[in-house]
Amino acid sequence: MTLLGSRGTPEADATGMTTATPNIAPRGALAESDQKRLALGYLQDAWAEAVHDGIEGDCLAQTALFLAFAELIATYGEEPTARYADNLGQRIRNGEFSVQLSRQ
């Protein structure tokens, strides 16, 4: 924690050290498309790290699906999530999830 002296400048604590004050200014709400883009980046990074550590892609995929459905159920409930899942077969057949994945 940064202690501020009487002039508003950083002052050393009992250890003689100063630390940076975290930026606690509230962020503006991100648009849903921006949130999805950022989320995808986070997940791709975590996926690449897990593969690098020896976790097989199939195991990651099944675990990701489990966590995703658990989150959807917690957010929307079981029946709406089941209806969402009912539509996945056709979406898969239509190629909505057929993307070229970067394998690192």
C-alpha positions as CSV (number, residue, x, y, z in Angstrom):
1,M,0.0,0.0,0.0
2,T,1.4,3.4,-0.9
3,L,1.3,5.9,1.9
4,L,1.0,9.5,0.8
5,G,2.7,12.3,2.6
6,S,1.3,15.7,3.4
7,R,2.1,16.8,-0.2
8,G,0.4,13.8,-1.8
9,T,3.7,12.2,-2.8
10,P,4.5,8.6,-2.1
11,E,6.0,8.0,1.4
12,A,7.9,4.9,2.5
13,D,6.1,2.5,4.8
14,A,7.7,0.9,7.9
15,T,10.0,-1.2,5.7
16,G,11.3,1.8,3.8
17,M,9.7,0.7,0.6
18,T,7.0,2.2,-1.5
19,T,4.6,0.3,-3.8
20,A,2.5,1.4,-6.7
21,T,-1.1,2.2,-6.1
22,P,-3.3,-0.2,-8.2
23,N,-5.5,1.4,-10.8
24,I,-8.9,1.0,-9.2
25,A,-10.7,3.3,-11.6
26,P,-13.9,1.6,-12.8
27,R,-13.7,0.4,-16.4
28,G,-16.5,1.2,-18.8
29,A,-18.7,-1.7,-19.7
30,L,-17.4,-3.5,-22.8
31,A,-19.7,-4.3,-25.7
32,E,-20.6,-8.0,-25.9
33,S,-18.6,-8.5,-29.1
34,D,-15.5,-7.0,-27.4
35,Q,-16.1,-9.3,-24.3
36,K,-16.3,-12.3,-26.6
37,R,-13.2,-11.4,-28.5
38,L,-11.2,-10.9,-25.2
39,A,-12.6,-14.1,-23.8
40,L,-11.6,-16.1,-26.8
41,G,-8.1,-14.7,-26.5
42,Y,-7.9,-15.7,-22.8
43,L,-9.2,-19.2,-23.6
44,Q,-6.8,-19.7,-26.6
45,D,-3.9,-18.7,-24.4
46,A,-4.9,-21.1,-21.6
47,W,-5.5,-23.8,-24.2
48,A,-2.1,-23.4,-25.7
49,E,-0.5,-23.5,-22.3
50,A,-2.3,-26.6,-21.3
51,V,-1.3,-28.4,-24.6
52,H,2.2,-27.3,-24.0
53,D,2.0,-28.9,-20.6
54,G,0.9,-32.2,-22.1
55,I,-2.9,-32.0,-21.8
56,E,-4.6,-33.6,-24.9
57,G,-6.9,-31.4,-26.9
58,D,-9.8,-33.9,-26.6
59,C,-9.5,-33.8,-22.8
60,L,-9.5,-30.0,-22.9
61,A,-12.5,-29.8,-25.2
62,Q,-14.6,-32.1,-23.0
63,T,-13.6,-30.2,-19.9
64,A,-14.3,-26.9,-21.6
65,L,-17.8,-28.1,-22.6
66,F,-18.5,-29.3,-19.1
67,L,-17.5,-25.9,-17.6
68,A,-19.3,-24.0,-20.3
69,F,-22.6,-25.9,-19.7
70,A,-22.2,-25.6,-15.9
71,E,-21.8,-21.8,-16.3
72,L,-24.8,-21.6,-18.6
73,I,-26.9,-23.6,-16.2
74,A,-25.8,-21.4,-13.3
75,T,-26.7,-18.3,-15.3
76,Y,-29.9,-19.3,-17.1
77,G,-31.1,-22.6,-15.6
78,E,-31.3,-26.1,-16.8
79,E,-34.2,-25.9,-19.3
80,P,-33.0,-22.9,-21.2
81,T,-29.5,-24.4,-21.4
82,A,-31.0,-27.7,-22.6
83,R,-32.9,-25.9,-25.4
84,Y,-29.6,-24.2,-26.3
85,A,-27.9,-27.5,-26.5
86,D,-30.7,-29.0,-28.6
87,N,-29.8,-26.6,-31.3
88,L,-26.1,-27.4,-31.3
89,G,-26.3,-30.4,-33.6
90,Q,-27.7,-28.4,-36.5
91,R,-25.2,-25.6,-35.9
92,I,-22.3,-28.1,-36.0
93,R,-23.7,-29.7,-39.2
94,N,-23.9,-26.1,-40.7
95,G,-20.2,-25.6,-40.0
96,E,-20.6,-22.8,-37.4
97,F,-17.8,-24.3,-35.3
98,S,-15.5,-25.5,-38.1
99,V,-12.6,-23.1,-37.8
100,Q,-8.9,-23.6,-38.5
101,L,-7.4,-23.9,-35.1
102,S,-3.8,-22.9,-34.6
103,R,-1.8,-25.8,-33.2
104,Q,1.3,-24.7,-31.3
